[in-house]
């Protein structure tokens, strides 16, 4: 069954209505757009955890993968599967649910979104390494702080760079 434009609009409205139902208690501190971004980002994050768990335990069965002479450990292979799925989900939610007023072409948005995801992966690694190894933070605390920093960075980079408020090309 092919989704028509009308079906997509109906789904978008239903999802936003659901998200907006939970907005009133937060309305004093953040805008509706920011709340929607946090809700979809949180959903993507939670989906990533579930996908990682399923990939690691049931798809890979906690076994490493050998690709010719390259050994890919099960945790890294599960991360690759999870990143692929959450990349697609995150992009679609941002493009069709959150930042719908962008005037950029989809391929430009996709490229920019990918560059932000890669940047976030590198920053995540750097912040975790710095906090845990240099400053002796407990890893879970470091992960929470890193996630907060990167969520803020992602919101502004998506809003101003990826979905068209800042025109680079």
Contact map, one row per residue, 1 for C-alpha under 8 A:
1110000000000000000000000000000000000000000000000000000000000000000000000000000000000000000000000000000000000000000000000000000000000000000000000000000000000000000000000
1111000000000000000000000000000000000000000000000000000000000000000000000000000000000000000000000000000000000000000000000000000000000000000000000000000000000000000000000
1111111100000000000000000000000000000000000000000000000000000000000000000000000000000000000000000000000000000000000000000000000000000000000000000000000000000000000000000
0111111100000000000000000000000000000000000000000000000000000000000000000000000000000000000000000000000000000000000000000000000000000000000000000000000000000000000000000
0011111110000000000000000000000000000000000000000000000000000000000000000000000000000000000000000000000000000000000000000000000000000000000000000000000000000000000000000
0011111111000000000000000000000000000000000000000000000000000000000000000000000000000000000000000000000000000000000000000000000000000000000000000000000000000000000000000
0011111111100000000000000000000000000000000000000000000000000000000000000000000000000000000000000000000000000000000000000000000000000000000000000000000000000000000000000
0011111111110000000000000000000000000000000000000000000000000000000000000000000000000000000000000000000000000000000000000000000000000000000000000000000000000000000000000
0000111111111000000000000000000000000000000000000000000000000000000000000000000000000000000000000000000000000000000000000000000000000000000000000000000000000000000000000
0000011111111100000000000000000000000000000000000000000000000000000000000000000000000000000000000000000000000000000000000000000000000000000000000000000000000000000000000
0000001111111110000000000000000000000000000000000000000000000000000000000000000000000000000000000000000000000000000000000000000000000000000000000000000000000000000000000
0000000111111111000000000000000000000000000000000000000000000000000000000000000000000000000000011000000000000000000000000000000000000000000000000000000000000000000000000
0000000011111111100000000000000000000000000000000000000000000000000000000000000000000000000000000000000000000000000000000000000000000000000000000000000000000000000000000
0000000001111111110000000000000000000000000000000000000000000000000000000000000000000000000000000000000000000000000000000000000000000000000000000000000000000000000000000
0000000000111111111000000000000000000000000000000000000000000000000000000000000000000000000000000000000000000000000000000000000000000000000000000000000000000000000000000
0000000000011111111100000000000000010000000000000000000000000000000000000000000000000000000000001000000000000000000000000000000000000000000000000000000000000000000000000
0000000000001111111110000000000000000000000000000000000000000000000000000000000000000000000000000000000000000000000000000000000000000000000000000000000000000000000000000
0000000000000111111111000000000000000000000000000000000000000000000000000000000000000000000000000000000000000000000000000000000000000000000000000000000000000000000000000
0000000000000011111111100000000000010010000000000000000000000000000000000000000000000000000000000000000000000000000000000000000000000000000000000000000000000000000000000
0000000000000001111111110000000100010000000000000000000000000000000000000000000000000000000000000000000000000000000000000000000000000000000000000000000000000000000000000
0000000000000000111111110000000000000000000000000000000000000000000000000000000000000000000000000000000000000000000000000000000000000000000000000000000000000000000000000
0000000000000000011111111000000000000000000000000000000000000000000000000000000000000000000000000000000000000000000000000000000000000000000000000000000000000000000000000
0000000000000000001111111110000100100000000000000000000000000000000000000000000000000000000000000000000000000000000000000000000000000000000000000000000000000000000000000
0000000000000000000111111110000000000000000000000000000000000000000000000000000000000000000000000000000000000000000000000000000000000000000000000000000000000000000000000
0000000000000000000001111111000000000000000000000000000000000000000000000000000000000000000000000000000000000000000000000000000000000000000000000000000000000000000000000
0000000000000000000000111111110000100000000000000000000000000000000000000000000000000000000000000000000000000000000000000000000000000000000000000000000000000000000000000
0000000000000000000000111111111100000000000000000000000000000000000000000000000000000000000000000000000000000000000000000000000000000000000000000000000000000000000000000
0000000000000000000000001111110000000000000000000000000000000000000000000000000000000000000000000000000000000000000000000000000000000000000000000000000000000000000000000
0000000000000000000000000111111000000000000000000000000000000000000000000000000000000000000000000000000000000000000000000000000000000000000000000000000000000000000000000
0000000000000000000000000111111101100000000000000000000000000000000000000000000000000000000000000000000000000000000000000000000000000000000000000000000000000000000000000
0000000000000000000000000010111111100000000000000000000000000000000000000000000000000000000000000000000000000000000000000000000000000000000000000000000000000000000000000
0000000000000000000100100010011111110000000000000000000000000000000000000000000000000000000000000000000000000000000000000000000000000000000000000000000000000000000000000
0000000000000000000000000000001111111000000000000000000000000000000000000000000000000000000000000100000000000000000000000000000000000000000000000000000000000000000000000
0000000000000000000000000000011111111100000000000000000000000000000000000000000000000000000000000000000000000000000000000000000000000000000000000000000000000000000000000
0000000000000000000000100100011111111110000000000000000000000000000000000000000000000000000000000000000000000000000000000000000000000000000000000000000000000000000000000
0000000000000001001100000000000111111111000000000000000000000000000000000000000000000000000000000100000000000000000000000000000000000000000000000000000000000000000000000
0000000000000000000000000000000011111111100000000000000000000000000000000000000000000000000001000100000000000000000000000000000000000000000000000000000000100000000000000
0000000000000000000000000000000001111111110000000000000000000000000000000000000000000000000000000000000000000000000000000000000000000000000000000000000000000000000000000
0000000000000000001000000000000000111111111000000000000000000000000000000000000000000000000000000000000000000000000000000000000000000000000000000000000000000000000000000
0000000000000000000000000000000000011111111100000000000000000000000000000000000000000000010011000000000000000000000000000000000000000000000000000000000000000000000000000
0000000000000000000000000000000000001111111110000000000000000000000000000000000000000000010000000000000000000000000000000000000000000000000000000000000000000000000000000
0000000000000000000000000000000000000111111111000000000000000000000000000000000000000000000000000000000000000000000000000000000000000000000000000000000000000000000000000
0000000000000000000000000000000000000011111111100000000000000000000000000000000000000000000000000000000000000000000000000000000000000000000000000000000000000000000000000
0000000000000000000000000000000000000001111111110000000000000000000000000000000000000100110000000000000000000000000000000000000000000000000000000000000000000000000000000
0000000000000000000000000000000000000000111111111000000000000000000000000000000000000100000000000000000000000000000000000000000000000000000000000000000000000000000000000
0000000000000000000000000000000000000000011111111100000000000000000000000000000000000000000000000000000000000000000000000000000000000000000000000000000000000000000000000
0000000000000000000000000000000000000000001111111110000000000000000000000000000000000100000000000000000000000000000000000000000000000000000000000000000000000000000000000
0000000000000000000000000000000000000000000111111111000000000000000000000000000001101100000000000000000000000000000000000000000000000000000000000000000000000000000000000
0000000000000000000000000000000000000000000011111111100000000000000000000000000001000000000000000000000000000000000000000000000000000000000000000000000000000000000000000
0000000000000000000000000000000000000000000001111111110000000000000000000000000000000000000000000000000000000000000000000000000000000000000000000000000000000000000000000
0000000000000000000000000000000000000000000000111111111000000000000000000000000011001000000000000000000000000000000000000000000000000000000000000000000000000000000000000
0000000000000000000000000000000000000000000000011111111100000000000000000000011011000000000000000000000000000000000000000000000000000000000000000000000000000000000000000
0000000000000000000000000000000000000000000000001111111111000000000000000000010000000000000000000000000000000000000000000000000000000000000000000000000000000000000000000
0000000000000000000000000000000000000000000000000111111111100000000000000000000000000000000000000000000000000000000000000000000000000000000000000000000000000000000000000
0000000000000000000000000000000000000000000000000011111111111000000000000000010011000000000000000000000000000000000000000000000000000000000000000000000000000000000000000
0000000000000000000000000000000000000000000000000001111111111100000000000110110000000000000000000000000000000000000000000000000000000000000000000000000000000000000000000
0000000000000000000000000000000000000000000000000000111111111100000000000000000000000000000000000000000000000000000000000000000000000000000000000000000000000000000000000
0000000000000000000000000000000000000000000000000000111111111100000000000000000000000000000000000000000000000000000000000000000000000000000000000000000000000000000000000
0000000000000000000000000000000000000000000000000000011111111000000000000000000000000000000000000000000000000000000000000000000000000000000000000000000000000000000000000
0000000000000000000000000000000000000000000000000000001111111111000000000100010000000000000000000000000000000000000000000000000000000000000000000000000000000000000000000
0000000000000000000000000000000000000000000000000000001111111110000000000000000000000000000000000000000000000000000000000000000000000000000000000000000000000000000000000
0000000000000000000000000000000000000000000000000000000111011111000000000110000000000000000000000000000000000000000000000000000000000000000000000000000000000000000000000
0000000000000000000000000000000000000000000000000000000000011111100000001100000000000000000000000000000000000000000000000000000000000000000000000000000000000000000000000
0000000000000000000000000000000000000000000000000000000000010111110000111100100000000000000000000000000000000000000000000000000000000000000000000000000000000000000000000
0000000000000000000000000000000000000000000000000000000000000011111000111100100000000000000000000000000000000000000000000000000000000000000000000000000000000000000000000
0000000000000000000000000000000000000000000000000000000000000001111111110000000000000000000000000000000000000000000000000000000000000000000000000000000000000000000000000
0000000000000000000000000000000000000000000000000000000000000000111111110000000000000000000000000000000000000000000000000000000000000000000000000000000000000000000000000
0000000000000000000000000000000000000000000000000000000000000000011111100000000000000000000000000000000000000000000000000000000000000000000000000000000000000000000000000
0000000000000000000000000000000000000000000000000000000000000000011111100000000000000000000000000000000000000000000000000000000000000000000000000000000000000000000000000
0000000000000000000000000000000000000000000000000000000000000000011111110000000000000000000000000000000000000000000000000000000000000000000000000000000000000000000000000
0000000000000000000000000000000000000000000000000000000000000001111111111000000000000000000000000000000000000000000000000000000000000000000000000000000000000000000000000
0000000000000000000000000000000000000000000000000000000000000001111001111101100000000000000000000000000000000000000000000000000000000000000000000000000000000000000000000
0000000000000000000000000000000000000000000000000000000000000011100000111111100000000000000000000000000000000000000000000000000000000000000000000000000000000000000000000
0000000000000000000000000000000000000000000000000000000100010111100000011111110000000000000000000000000000000000000000000000000000000000000000000000000000000000000000000
0000000000000000000000000000000000000000000000000000000100000100000000001111111000000000000000000000000000000000000000000000000000000000000000000000000000000000000000000
0000000000000000000000000000000000000000000000000000000000000000000000011111111100000000000000000000000000000000000000000000000000000000000000000000000000000000000000000
0000000000000000000000000000000000000000000000000000000100000001100000011111111110000000000000000000000000000000000000000000000000000000000000000000000000000000000000000
0000000000000000000000000000000000000000000000000001101100010000000000000111111111000000000000000000000000000000000000000000000000000000000000000000000000000000000000000
0000000000000000000000000000000000000000000000000001000000000000000000000011111111100000000000000000000000000000000000000000000000000000000000000000000000000000000000000
0000000000000000000000000000000000000000000000000000000000000000000000000001111111110000000000000000000000000000000000000000000000000000000000000000000000000000000000000
0000000000000000000000000000000000000000000000000011001000000000000000000000111111111000000000000000000000000000000000000000000000000000000000000000000000000000000000000
0000000000000000000000000000000000000000000000011011001000000000000000000000011111111100000000000000000000000000000000000000000000000000000000000000000000000000000000000
0000000000000000000000000000000000000000000000010000000000000000000000000000001111111110000000000000000000000000000000000000000000000000000000000000000000000000000000000
0000000000000000000000000000000000000000000000000000000000000000000000000000000111111111000000000000000000000000000000000000000000000000000000000000000000000000000000000
0000000000000000000000000000000000000000000000010010000000000000000000000000000011111111100000000000000000000000000000000000000000000000000000000000000000000000000000000
0000000000000000000000000000000000000000000110110000000000000000000000000000000001111111110000000000000000000000000000000000000000000000000000000000000000000000000000000
0000000000000000000000000000000000000000000000000000000000000000000000000000000000111111111000000000000000000000010010000000000000000000000000000000000000000000000000000
0000000000000000000000000000000000000000000000000000000000000000000000000000000000011111111100000000000000000000000000000000000000000000000000000000000000000000000000000
0000000000000000000000000000000000000000000100000000000000000000000000000000000000001111111110000000000000000000000000000000000000000000000000000000000000000000000000000
0000000000000000000000000000000000000001100100000000000000000000000000000000000000000111111111000000000000000000000000000000000000000000000000000000000000000000000000000
0000000000000000000000000000000000000000000000000000000000000000000000000000000000000011111111100000000000000100100000000000000000000000000000000000000000000000000000000
0000000000000000000000000000000000000000000000000000000000000000000000000000000000000001111111111000000000000000000000000000000000000000000000000000000000000000000000000
0000000000000000000000000000000000000001000000000000000000000000000000000000000000000000111111111100000000000000000000000000000000000000000000000000000000000000000000000
0000000000000000000000000000000000001001000000000000000000000000000000000000000000000000011111111111000000000000000000000000000000000000000000000000000000000000000000000
0000000000000000000000000000000000000000000000000000000000000000000000000000000000000000001111111111000000001000000000000000000000000000000000000000000000000000001000000
0000000000010000000000000000000000000000000000000000000000000000000000000000000000000000000111111111000000000000000000000000000000000000000000000000000000000000000000000
0000000000010001000000000000000000000000000000000000000000000000000000000000000000000000000111111111000000000000000000000000000000000000000000000000000000000000000000000
0000000000000000000000000000000010011000000000000000000000000000000000000000000000000000000011111111000000000000000000000000000000000000000000000000000000000000000000000
0000000000000000000000000000000000000000000000000000000000000000000000000000000000000000000001111111110000000000000000000000000000000000000000000000000000000010001000000
0000000000000000000000000000000000000000000000000000000000000000000000000000000000000000000001111111110000000000000000000000000000000000000000000000000000000000000000000
0000000000000000000000000000000000000000000000000000000000000000000000000000000000000000000000000011111000000000000000000000000000000000000000000000000000000000000000000
0000000000000000000000000000000000000000000000000000000000000000000000000000000000000000000000000011111100000000000000000000000000000000000000000000000000000000001110000
0000000000000000000000000000000000000000000000000000000000000000000000000000000000000000000000000000111110000000000000000000000000000000000000000000000000000000001100000
0000000000000000000000000000000000000000000000000000000000000000000000000000000000000000000000000000011111011000000000000000000000000000000000000000000000000000001100000
0000000000000000000000000000000000000000000000000000000000000000000000000000000000000000000000000000001111111000000000000000000000000000000000000000000000000000000000000
0000000000000000000000000000000000000000000000000000000000000000000000000000000000000000000000000000000111111100000000000000000000000000000000000000000000000000000000000
0000000000000000000000000000000000000000000000000000000000000000000000000000000000000000000000000000000011111110000000000000000000000000000000000000000000000000000000000
0000000000000000000000000000000000000000000000000000000000000000000000000000000000000000000000000000000111111111000000000000000000000000000000000000000000000000010000000
0000000000000000000000000000000000000000000000000000000000000000000000000000000000000000000000100000000111111111100000000000000000000000000000000000000000000000011100000
0000000000000000000000000000000000000000000000000000000000000000000000000000000000000000001000000000000001111111110000000000000000000000000000000000000000000000000000000
0000000000000000000000000000000000000000000000000000000000000000000000000000000000000000000000000000000000111111111000000000000000000000000000000000000000000000000000000
0000000000000000000000000000000000000000000000000000000000000000000000000000000000000000000000000000000000011111111100000000000000000000000000000000000000000000110000000
0000000000000000000000000000000000000000000000000000000000000000000000000000000000000000001000000000000000001111111110000000000000000000000000000000000000000100010000000
0000000000000000000000000000000000000000000000000000000000000000000000000000000000000010000000000000000000000111111111000000000000000000000000000000000000000000000000000
0000000000000000000000000000000000000000000000000000000000000000000000000000000000000000000000000000000000000011111111100000000000000000000000000000000000000000000000000
0000000000000000000000000000000000000000000000000000000000000000000000000000000000000000000000000000000000000001111111110000000000000000000000000000000001001100000000000
0000000000000000000000000000000000000000000000000000000000000000000000000000000000000010000000000000000000000000111111111000000000000000000000000000000000000000000000000
0000000000000000000000000000000000000000000000000000000000000000000000000000000000000000000000000000000000000000011111111100000000000000000000000000000000000000000000000
0000000000000000000000000000000000000000000000000000000000000000000000000000000000000000000000000000000000000000001111111110000000000000000000000000000000000000000000000
0000000000000000000000000000000000000000000000000000000000000000000000000000000000000000000000000000000000000000000111111111000000000000000000000000010001000000000000000
0000000000000000000000000000000000000000000000000000000000000000000000000000000000000000000000000000000000000000000011111111100000000000000000000000000000000000000000000
0000000000000000000000000000000000000000000000000000000000000000000000000000000000000000000000000000000000000000000001111111110000000000000000000000000000000000000000000
0000000000000000000000000000000000000000000000000000000000000000000000000000000000000000000000000000000000000000000000111111111000000000000000000000010000000000000000000
0000000000000000000000000000000000000000000000000000000000000000000000000000000000000000000000000000000000000000000000011111111100000000000000000110010000000000000000000
0000000000000000000000000000000000000000000000000000000000000000000000000000000000000000000000000000000000000000000000001111111110000000000000000000000000000000000000000
0000000000000000000000000000000000000000000000000000000000000000000000000000000000000000000000000000000000000000000000000111111111000000000000000000000000000000000000000
0000000000000000000000000000000000000000000000000000000000000000000000000000000000000000000000000000000000000000000000000011111111100000000001000100000000000000000000000
0000000000000000000000000000000000000000000000000000000000000000000000000000000000000000000000000000000000000000000000000001111111111000001001100100000000000000000000000
0000000000000000000000000000000000000000000000000000000000000000000000000000000000000000000000000000000000000000000000000000111111111100000000000000000000000000000000000
0000000000000000000000000000000000000000000000000000000000000000000000000000000000000000000000000000000000000000000000000000011111111110000000000000000000000000000000000
0000000000000000000000000000000000000000000000000000000000000000000000000000000000000000000000000000000000000000000000000000001111111111100001000000000000000000000000000
0000000000000000000000000000000000000000000000000000000000000000000000000000000000000000000000000000000000000000000000000000000111111111111001000000000000000000000000000
0000000000000000000000000000000000000000000000000000000000000000000000000000000000000000000000000000000000000000000000000000000111111111100000000000000000000000000000000
0000000000000000000000000000000000000000000000000000000000000000000000000000000000000000000000000000000000000000000000000000000011111111000000000000000000000000000000000
0000000000000000000000000000000000000000000000000000000000000000000000000000000000000000000000000000000000000000000000000000000001111111100000000000000000000000000000000
0000000000000000000000000000000000000000000000000000000000000000000000000000000000000000000000000000000000000000000000000000000000111111110000000000000000000000000000000
0000000000000000000000000000000000000000000000000000000000000000000000000000000000000000000000000000000000000000000000000000000000111011111011000000000000000000000000000
0000000000000000000000000000000000000000000000000000000000000000000000000000000000000000000000000000000000000000000000000000000000010001111111000000000000000000000000000
0000000000000000000000000000000000000000000000000000000000000000000000000000000000000000000000000000000000000000000000000000000100010000111111100000000000000000000000000
0000000000000000000000000000000000000000000000000000000000000000000000000000000000000000000000000000000000000000000000000000000000000000011111110000000000000000000000000
0000000000000000000000000000000000000000000000000000000000000000000000000000000000000000000000000000000000000000000000000000000000000000111111111000000000000000000000000
0000000000000000000000000000000000000000000000000000000000000000000000000000000000000000000000000000000000000000000000000000001100110000111111111100000000000000000000000
0000000000000000000000000000000000000000000000000000000000000000000000000000000000000000000000000000000000000000000000000000000100000000001111111110000000000000000000000
0000000000000000000000000000000000000000000000000000000000000000000000000000000000000000000000000000000000000000000000000000000000000000000111111111000000000000000000000
0000000000000000000000000000000000000000000000000000000000000000000000000000000000000000000000000000000000000000000000000000000000000000000011111111100000000000000000000
0000000000000000000000000000000000000000000000000000000000000000000000000000000000000000000000000000000000000000000000000001001100000000000001111111110000000000000000000
0000000000000000000000000000000000000000000000000000000000000000000000000000000000000000000000000000000000000000000000000001000000000000000000111111111000000000000000000
0000000000000000000000000000000000000000000000000000000000000000000000000000000000000000000000000000000000000000000000000000000000000000000000011111111100000000000000000
0000000000000000000000000000000000000000000000000000000000000000000000000000000000000000000000000000000000000000000000000000000000000000000000001111111110000000000000000
0000000000000000000000000000000000000000000000000000000000000000000000000000000000000000000000000000000000000000000000010011000000000000000000000111111111000000000000000
0000000000000000000000000000000000000000000000000000000000000000000000000000000000000000000000000000000000000000000000000000000000000000000000000011111111100000000000000
0000000000000000000000000000000000000000000000000000000000000000000000000000000000000000000000000000000000000000000000000000000000000000000000000001111111110000000000000
0000000000000000000000000000000000000000000000000000000000000000000000000000000000000000000000000000000000000000000000000000000000000000000000000000111111111000000000000
0000000000000000000000000000000000000000000000000000000000000000000000000000000000000000000000000000000000000000000100010000000000000000000000000000011111111100000000000
0000000000000000000000000000000000001000000000000000000000000000000000000000000000000000000000000000000000000000000000000000000000000000000000000000001111111110000000000
0000000000000000000000000000000000000000000000000000000000000000000000000000000000000000000000000000000000000000000000000000000000000000000000000000000111111111100000000
0000000000000000000000000000000000000000000000000000000000000000000000000000000000000000000000000000000000000000000100000000000000000000000000000000000011111111110000000
0000000000000000000000000000000000000000000000000000000000000000000000000000000000000000000000000000000000000000100100000000000000000000000000000000000001111111111000000
0000000000000000000000000000000000000000000000000000000000000000000000000000000000000000000000000010000000000000000000000000000000000000000000000000000000111111111110000
0000000000000000000000000000000000000000000000000000000000000000000000000000000000000000000000000000000000000000000000000000000000000000000000000000000000011111111111000
0000000000000000000000000000000000000000000000000000000000000000000000000000000000000000000000000000000000000001000000000000000000000000000000000000000000011111111111110
0000000000000000000000000000000000000000000000000000000000000000000000000000000000000000000000000000000000011001100000000000000000000000000000000000000000001111111111000
0000000000000000000000000000000000000000000000000000000000000000000000000000000000000000000000100010011100001000000000000000000000000000000000000000000000000111111110000
0000000000000000000000000000000000000000000000000000000000000000000000000000000000000000000000000000011100001000000000000000000000000000000000000000000000000011111111100
0000000000000000000000000000000000000000000000000000000000000000000000000000000000000000000000000000010000000000000000000000000000000000000000000000000000000011111111100
0000000000000000000000000000000000000000000000000000000000000000000000000000000000000000000000000000000000000000000000000000000000000000000000000000000000000001110111110
0000000000000000000000000000000000000000000000000000000000000000000000000000000000000000000000000000000000000000000000000000000000000000000000000000000000000000100111111
0000000000000000000000000000000000000000000000000000000000000000000000000000000000000000000000000000000000000000000000000000000000000000000000000000000000000000100001111
0000000000000000000000000000000000000000000000000000000000000000000000000000000000000000000000000000000000000000000000000000000000000000000000000000000000000000000000111
